[in-house]
Amino acid sequence: MRRIGVFCCWCGSNIGGVIDVPRLAMEALNLPAVAFSTDYKYMCSEPGQELIVRAVAEHRLDGVVVAACSPRIHEATFRQTLERAGLNPYLLVMANVREHCTWVHPDDPERAFAKALALVRGAAAKAARTEPLAAGTLPVTRRALVIGGGIAGIQAALDIADAGFEVLLVEREPTIGGKMVLLDKTFPTLDCSACISTPKMVAVAQHPRIRLFTYAEVVGLKGFLGNFEVTIRQKARSVDHGKCTGCGACWAKCPARVPNEYNLGLDRRKAIYVPFPQAVPNKPVIDRRHCRQFTRGRCGVCQKVCPVGAIDYAEEDREWQERVGAVVVATGFDLFEWAEAYGEYGYGRYPDVITGLQFERLANAAGPTGGKIVRPSDGAVPRTVVFVQCVGSRDEAKGREYCSRVCCMYTAKHAWQVLEKIPEAEVFVFYIDVRTAGKAYEEFYVRARRAGAHYIRGRVARIYPEGNRLRVVGTDTLLGRPVEVPADLVVLATGMVPAAGSGELARILGCGLDKDGFFQEAHPKLRPVEAGTAGIFLAGTCQGPKDIPDTVAQGSAAAAKVVGLLVREEIAYEPTVAMVDQTRCTGCGKCRAVCPFKAIELVTRQVRAGTAVAERVVAEVNPGLCAGCGNCTVACPSGVIDLKGFTNEQLLAEVDALCL
């Protein structure tokens, strides 16, 4: 006969302020197999844990129920408590009477009590059927993969490499640097973006433990925590970087000129190009979509003028298979550019309606105008500049309802730059709210207003041309009246959206995305840099909008998690994984189709059925990949898959007890 102990937590007033916790503990004593029950104000505290340890010894308990808060918060804490008490940690069952009961029924104590007792009754029934489980171990490949070469990926790669581990850094563009290299100044200190990022880019290129793959993508990932096999596809550059010296003769003579994406289409570049002067690597690639040799079958100028014979038109994409122990996703963000969603603003139709990132390039000394702020339409210096906030953010009807976090600050920076470079200019900012939650952010915003930026609370309804200028029509919601501003230049503060290809990469990695398309963290508070798949970590804006300091901090946090994994020669994995009764498995593969973690494979095994042994195709679970989600157990038409720690017997016993 099992001897179960029930420990009821008050959680201060979260539980104790709604239900009678001592009464709950007394009622629990009447449940089958319960040998001991008590309550305590804060069961997760050190005295509360010691109470459990003593009770296990004094009452010879072989199972424990903790009636408290969510197991996502304190299950690990109480499992460690059971270990100290000499019990297997998986003999613990938690009843969530806070989130599932008192928090949702604070105004009905009696019914909340009845529900809490039912939850404890179900947990005790399950605890009476728990079995000891043992964690297995897996070897660790002591190198890491970082996907994305923006500032988050750069920071993560440098931190991991500085800790002594090899890093593969994969960037899909011809150079690392990400969006940060496009910026002019950074708020709130107005220091040069390139002065911050360029030394780190060079450090990556020169680091002996970092292998840099630019113009490349991750196209496959197999394996599990500590033992991933990644497939990296290197796109054909048509330039042999082993021979190329970066002399510039090729792009100087190239006759093709195409819109320059580095300058957001504000000028043109050659078909063979280096994205910007500080690019890493500082060697060109050929844009085959626009190169005349590839589009027309004739030209070859760059090959003729190359002094070292580095041009190779016949080069093809190449693939590498590499083994790594951990993966950091740092794929960054894109900016909201769906012009059709805001057709009333005229972006894409009126050349003097530009995005905030295009403004960055105009203000940048390395940009198309040498840092001079001018109108794209005619090159004239604007005398009235209007900034429109929340384009693609906080707009459920047209864009996305979340806040992009950086737009208020980068608009304040842009307003400051206009007033600094064009002292006679007038600046107007249409805003909903101003959010400045960062160190010295509020002070910077106040400086911009004091410098002369006029803030108008309200949305812009329409922008249309009027002569050689633009008319901005909106509403001042503070004063309750319409506003019209004739403008020479309009800058849209476009919000952050997930980087293109995030969905496909998430599929390859077996990771989840949130409702907005950003990579989903395992827990927003307790595991903010971990993906749902063990061994995969998140850094920077791939996880959600954030500024540069938070991006760098998250890059270092992800690196710390990776280093903590790679320092071990082997790691333990959770034993609460699916198990297949292969003697009854038909090999239909439905479990494999629904597994989000790619943990199930169909294999050929010698299977015994009674006295006969036959070779059959059956399902097999990789415990290193399985996250214990249970999808396979409900999808199996034969009912031959069970989940350790959540077996059919345990769950049915819990349901039966709940229904009493």
BELTA-V687319 format. One record per residue. RES is the residue in three letters. OMEGA is omega in degrees with one decimal (NA if undefined). BURIAL is # if it has 9 or more other C-alpha atoms within 8 Angstrom, else .. Layout:
# BELTA-V687319
res:omega:burial
RES:OMEGA:BURIAL
RES:OMEGA:BURIAL
This chain:
# BELTA-V687319
res:omega:burial
MET:179.4:.
ARG:176.6:.
ARG:-174.4:#
ILE:172.5:#
GLY:179.0:#
VAL:-176.8:#
PHE:-173.9:#
CYS:-176.5:#
CYS:174.4:#
TRP:-173.0:#
CYS:-175.5:#
GLY:178.2:#
SER:-179.1:.
ASN:176.0:#
ILE:-176.1:#
GLY:178.2:#
GLY:-178.1:.
VAL:-176.7:#
ILE:178.4:#
ASP:-174.4:.
VAL:176.3:#
PRO:177.2:#
ARG:177.2:.
LEU:179.4:#
ALA:179.3:#
MET:178.9:#
GLU:-178.9:#
ALA:179.3:#
LEU:-178.7:#
ASN:-176.9:.
LEU:178.7:#
PRO:175.9:.
ALA:178.6:#
VAL:-178.2:#
ALA:-177.2:#
PHE:176.9:#
SER:179.8:#
THR:177.0:#
ASP:177.9:#
TYR:-176.0:#
LYS:-177.9:#
TYR:-174.6:#
MET:-178.9:#
CYS:179.6:#
SER:-179.5:.
GLU:177.0:.
PRO:178.6:.
GLY:178.5:#
GLN:178.3:#
GLU:175.8:#
LEU:178.7:.
ILE:-179.3:#
VAL:-178.8:#
ARG:-177.6:#
ALA:178.3:#
VAL:-179.1:#
ALA:-174.1:#
GLU:-175.2:.
HIS:176.1:.
ARG:-177.7:.
LEU:175.3:#
ASP:174.1:#
GLY:-175.1:#
VAL:169.8:#
VAL:174.3:#
VAL:178.0:#
ALA:-172.0:#
ALA:-176.0:#
CYS:-175.5:#
SER:174.9:#
PRO:177.7:#
ARG:-178.5:.
ILE:-169.1:.
HIS:179.3:#
GLU:179.1:#
ALA:179.0:.
THR:-176.2:.
PHE:173.5:#
ARG:176.4:#
GLN:177.5:#
THR:177.8:#
LEU:177.9:#
GLU:178.4:#
ARG:179.0:.
ALA:178.9:#
GLY:178.3:.
LEU:171.1:#
ASN:-174.6:#
PRO:-177.7:#
TYR:170.5:#
LEU:178.1:#
LEU:169.7:#
VAL:178.4:#
MET:172.4:#
ALA:-175.2:#
ASN:-178.8:#
VAL:176.4:#
ARG:-178.1:#
GLU:-174.7:#
HIS:-174.4:.
CYS:-170.1:#
THR:178.2:#
TRP:-177.4:#
VAL:179.3:.
HIS:-175.7:#
PRO:-174.9:#
ASP:-178.9:.
ASP:-172.7:.
PRO:-176.1:#
GLU:178.4:.
ARG:175.6:.
ALA:178.0:#
PHE:179.9:#
ALA:179.2:.
LYS:179.0:#
ALA:178.8:#
LEU:177.5:#
ALA:178.2:#
LEU:178.3:#
VAL:179.4:#
ARG:178.3:#
GLY:179.6:#
ALA:179.4:#
ALA:177.9:#
ALA:176.8:#
LYS:-178.3:#
ALA:179.5:#
ALA:-178.8:#
ARG:177.7:.
THR:177.7:#
GLU:176.7:.
PRO:176.7:.
LEU:-179.9:#
ALA:177.8:.
ALA:174.7:.
GLY:179.1:.
THR:179.5:.
LEU:175.1:#
PRO:-177.0:#
VAL:169.8:#
THR:-166.9:#
ARG:172.6:#
ARG:-172.4:#
ALA:173.4:#
LEU:173.4:#
VAL:-178.7:#
ILE:-179.4:#
GLY:-175.8:#
GLY:171.4:#
GLY:-174.7:#
ILE:177.9:#
ALA:179.3:#
GLY:177.6:#
ILE:-179.3:#
GLN:-180.0:#
ALA:-178.9:#
ALA:-179.7:#
LEU:-179.5:#
ASP:179.3:#
ILE:-179.6:#
ALA:178.5:#
ASP:177.3:.
ALA:173.7:.
GLY:-177.0:.
PHE:179.6:#
GLU:-178.7:#
VAL:169.3:#
LEU:-179.1:#
LEU:-175.5:#
VAL:179.7:#
GLU:-175.2:#
ARG:177.5:#
GLU:179.6:.
PRO:-179.0:#
THR:170.3:#
ILE:179.4:#
GLY:176.8:#
GLY:-178.2:#
LYS:-173.8:.
MET:-178.8:#
VAL:177.7:#
LEU:-173.7:#
LEU:175.0:#
ASP:177.7:#
LYS:176.8:.
THR:179.2:#
PHE:-3.2:#
PRO:-173.4:#
THR:-179.5:.
LEU:173.5:.
ASP:-173.2:.
CYS:179.9:#
SER:-179.1:#
ALA:179.8:#
CYS:177.9:.
ILE:-170.9:.
SER:-175.8:#
THR:177.3:#
PRO:178.2:.
LYS:176.6:#
MET:178.7:#
VAL:179.4:#
ALA:176.5:#
VAL:-177.2:#
ALA:-175.3:#
GLN:-175.1:.
HIS:-176.1:.
PRO:-177.3:.
ARG:179.4:#
ILE:172.4:#
ARG:-173.2:#
LEU:174.6:#
PHE:174.5:#
THR:-176.0:#
TYR:-173.1:#
ALA:-179.6:#
GLU:171.8:#
VAL:-176.9:#
VAL:178.7:#
GLY:175.0:#
LEU:175.7:#
LYS:175.9:.
GLY:-170.8:.
PHE:-177.9:#
LEU:178.6:#
GLY:-174.2:#
ASN:177.7:#
PHE:169.9:#
GLU:-175.2:#
VAL:174.5:#
THR:-178.7:#
ILE:177.8:#
ARG:175.1:#
GLN:179.8:#
LYS:-178.0:#
ALA:176.8:.
ARG:-173.3:#
SER:175.8:#
VAL:177.9:#
ASP:-177.5:#
HIS:174.7:.
GLY:178.9:.
LYS:-172.4:.
CYS:177.6:#
THR:-178.5:.
GLY:-174.8:.
CYS:177.2:.
GLY:-178.1:.
ALA:-175.5:#
CYS:-177.2:#
TRP:176.1:#
ALA:-176.9:.
LYS:-177.1:#
CYS:-178.0:#
PRO:-175.3:.
ALA:177.3:#
ARG:-175.4:.
VAL:178.6:#
PRO:-175.6:#
ASN:-178.8:#
GLU:177.9:.
TYR:175.8:.
ASN:175.0:#
LEU:176.5:#
GLY:-178.6:#
LEU:173.1:#
ASP:-175.7:#
ARG:177.6:#
ARG:177.7:#
LYS:178.7:#
ALA:169.0:#
ILE:-165.8:#
TYR:163.5:#
VAL:-171.4:#
PRO:179.1:#
PHE:-170.4:.
PRO:-178.2:.
GLN:-175.6:.
ALA:175.8:#
VAL:2.3:#
PRO:-175.8:#
ASN:179.9:#
LYS:-169.7:#
PRO:167.7:#
VAL:176.4:#
ILE:175.4:#
ASP:-173.2:#
ARG:178.9:.
ARG:-174.7:.
HIS:179.9:#
CYS:-176.9:#
ARG:178.5:#
GLN:-178.1:#
PHE:-178.0:#
THR:-177.1:#
ARG:-179.0:.
GLY:177.6:.
ARG:175.2:.
CYS:175.0:.
GLY:-177.6:.
VAL:-176.4:#
CYS:179.5:#
GLN:-179.1:#
LYS:-174.3:.
VAL:-178.1:#
CYS:-175.2:#
PRO:-176.5:.
VAL:177.1:.
GLY:-175.7:.
ALA:-176.5:#
ILE:-177.5:#
ASP:-178.3:#
TYR:-176.5:.
ALA:-178.4:.
GLU:179.3:.
GLU:174.9:.
ASP:178.5:.
ARG:178.7:.
GLU:175.0:.
TRP:168.1:.
GLN:-177.7:.
GLU:177.5:.
ARG:178.6:#
VAL:179.5:#
GLY:-177.2:#
ALA:-177.9:#
VAL:172.6:#
VAL:176.9:#
VAL:-178.6:#
ALA:-170.5:#
THR:172.2:#
GLY:-172.2:#
PHE:166.0:#
ASP:176.8:#
LEU:179.0:.
PHE:-177.8:#
GLU:179.8:.
TRP:-173.3:.
ALA:-176.3:#
GLU:179.2:.
ALA:179.1:.
TYR:-179.7:#
GLY:-179.4:.
GLU:178.1:.
TYR:174.6:#
GLY:179.2:#
TYR:-176.4:#
GLY:177.1:.
ARG:179.6:.
TYR:-173.9:.
PRO:-178.4:#
ASP:167.1:#
VAL:-173.9:#
ILE:177.2:#
THR:178.2:#
GLY:-179.8:#
LEU:173.7:#
GLN:176.0:#
PHE:177.5:#
GLU:-178.3:#
ARG:176.7:#
LEU:-177.1:#
ALA:-174.8:#
ASN:179.8:#
ALA:177.8:#
ALA:-177.9:.
GLY:-172.8:#
PRO:-179.6:#
THR:180.0:#
GLY:178.3:#
GLY:179.4:#
LYS:179.8:#
ILE:-178.3:#
VAL:174.8:#
ARG:178.3:#
PRO:-174.4:.
SER:-174.2:.
ASP:178.8:.
GLY:-179.9:.
ALA:177.4:.
VAL:-178.4:.
PRO:177.6:#
ARG:176.1:#
THR:-178.5:#
VAL:178.8:#
VAL:176.1:#
PHE:-179.0:#
VAL:-177.0:#
GLN:169.9:#
CYS:174.8:#
VAL:-175.9:#
GLY:174.5:#
SER:175.9:#
ARG:-179.6:#
ASP:-174.5:#
GLU:-175.9:.
ALA:-172.8:.
LYS:-176.3:.
GLY:-178.6:#
ARG:-171.4:#
GLU:-178.3:.
TYR:175.0:.
CYS:-180.0:#
SER:167.5:#
ARG:-174.8:#
VAL:-169.6:#
CYS:178.8:#
CYS:-176.6:#
MET:-178.9:#
TYR:173.6:#
THR:175.4:#
ALA:177.5:#
LYS:179.8:#
HIS:177.9:#
ALA:178.5:#
TRP:-177.6:#
GLN:177.3:#
VAL:-177.3:#
LEU:177.6:#
GLU:-175.2:.
LYS:179.2:.
ILE:-172.5:.
PRO:-177.6:.
GLU:-175.8:.
ALA:171.1:#
GLU:-177.3:#
VAL:177.0:#
PHE:179.6:#
VAL:173.0:#
PHE:-174.9:#
TYR:172.9:#
ILE:171.1:#
ASP:175.1:.
VAL:-177.8:.
ARG:-173.3:.
THR:-174.5:#
ALA:176.9:.
GLY:-178.4:.
LYS:179.2:.
ALA:-179.5:.
TYR:-179.1:#
GLU:180.0:#
GLU:179.4:.
PHE:178.1:#
TYR:178.3:#
VAL:177.5:.
ARG:-179.2:.
ALA:178.9:#
ARG:-179.4:#
ARG:178.9:.
ALA:176.4:.
GLY:178.2:#
ALA:-179.1:#
HIS:-179.7:.
TYR:-179.9:#
ILE:-179.3:#
ARG:-179.8:#
GLY:179.5:#
ARG:172.9:#
VAL:-178.7:#
ALA:-173.1:#
ARG:172.3:#
ILE:179.8:#
TYR:-178.8:#
PRO:177.0:#
GLU:-171.7:.
GLY:178.1:.
ASN:179.4:.
ARG:176.6:#
LEU:174.6:#
ARG:-179.1:#
VAL:-176.5:#
VAL:179.8:#
GLY:-179.2:#
THR:172.3:#
ASP:-174.9:#
THR:176.4:.
LEU:-179.4:.
LEU:178.1:.
GLY:-178.6:.
ARG:177.6:.
PRO:-179.9:.
VAL:173.3:.
GLU:-178.6:.
VAL:171.5:.
PRO:-172.9:#
ALA:172.7:#
ASP:-177.1:#
LEU:176.8:#
VAL:-178.3:#
VAL:-179.7:#
LEU:177.1:#
ALA:-176.8:#
THR:-176.6:#
GLY:-179.8:#
MET:172.3:#
VAL:179.7:#
PRO:179.0:#
ALA:176.7:#
ALA:179.8:.
GLY:-179.0:.
SER:-179.2:#
GLY:180.0:#
GLU:178.4:.
LEU:177.7:#
ALA:177.5:#
ARG:179.9:.
ILE:-176.0:#
LEU:-175.7:.
GLY:-179.5:#
CYS:177.3:#
GLY:173.3:#
LEU:176.8:#
ASP:-174.0:.
LYS:179.9:.
ASP:177.4:.
GLY:174.6:#
PHE:178.6:#
PHE:-175.6:#
GLN:176.0:#
GLU:-177.9:#
ALA:175.9:#
HIS:-173.2:.
PRO:-178.5:.
LYS:-172.8:.
LEU:-179.7:.
ARG:-172.3:#
PRO:-179.5:#
VAL:178.8:#
GLU:171.9:#
ALA:179.1:#
GLY:177.9:#
THR:-177.4:#
ALA:178.6:#
GLY:178.5:#
ILE:-173.7:#
PHE:-174.9:#
LEU:-179.8:#
ALA:171.8:#
GLY:-169.5:#
THR:172.1:#
CYS:-177.8:#
GLN:179.9:#
GLY:-178.0:#
PRO:175.7:#
LYS:-179.9:#
ASP:-175.8:.
ILE:179.7:.
PRO:179.2:.
ASP:178.4:#
THR:178.9:#
VAL:179.6:#
ALA:-179.9:.
GLN:174.2:#
GLY:178.3:#
SER:178.6:#
ALA:177.6:#
ALA:178.3:#
ALA:179.2:#
ALA:177.0:#
LYS:179.9:#
VAL:179.9:#
VAL:177.1:#
GLY:176.4:.
LEU:-172.5:#
LEU:179.4:#
VAL:-179.2:.
ARG:177.2:.
GLU:174.6:#
GLU:-176.7:.
ILE:175.8:#
ALA:176.3:.
TYR:-179.1:#
GLU:179.3:.
PRO:179.9:#
THR:-176.8:#
VAL:-179.9:#
ALA:176.3:#
MET:-175.3:#
VAL:171.2:#
ASP:-172.1:.
GLN:177.7:#
THR:-179.6:.
ARG:-177.9:.
CYS:179.7:#
THR:179.2:.
GLY:-176.7:#
CYS:176.0:.
GLY:-179.5:.
LYS:177.7:#
CYS:179.8:#
ARG:-177.6:#
ALA:-176.0:.
VAL:-178.0:#
CYS:-178.5:#
PRO:-175.5:.
PHE:178.8:#
LYS:-175.0:#
ALA:-175.1:#
ILE:175.3:#
GLU:172.6:#
LEU:-175.4:#
VAL:175.8:.
THR:-177.2:.
ARG:170.2:.
GLN:-173.7:.
VAL:178.3:#
ARG:174.9:#
ALA:-173.1:.
GLY:178.3:.
THR:-176.8:.
ALA:175.1:.
VAL:-178.1:#
ALA:176.3:.
GLU:-175.9:.
ARG:171.7:#
VAL:-178.1:#
VAL:176.5:#
ALA:177.9:#
GLU:-175.7:#
VAL:172.0:#
ASN:-175.6:#
PRO:177.7:#
GLY:-179.9:#
LEU:-174.5:#
CYS:178.6:#
ALA:176.6:#
GLY:-176.6:.
CYS:177.6:.
GLY:179.8:.
ASN:-174.7:#
CYS:-176.4:#
THR:-179.8:#
VAL:-179.3:.
ALA:-175.2:#
CYS:-178.1:#
PRO:-179.1:.
SER:179.9:.
GLY:-175.8:.
VAL:178.6:#
ILE:177.5:#
ASP:-178.8:#
LEU:-179.7:#
LYS:-177.1:#
GLY:178.5:#
PHE:-176.4:#
THR:177.8:#
ASN:179.8:.
GLU:-179.0:.
GLN:-176.8:#
LEU:178.4:#
LEU:176.1:.
ALA:179.4:#
GLU:179.7:#
VAL:179.0:#
ASP:-179.4:#
ALA:179.0:#
LEU:-174.3:#
CYS:179.6:.
LEU:NA:.
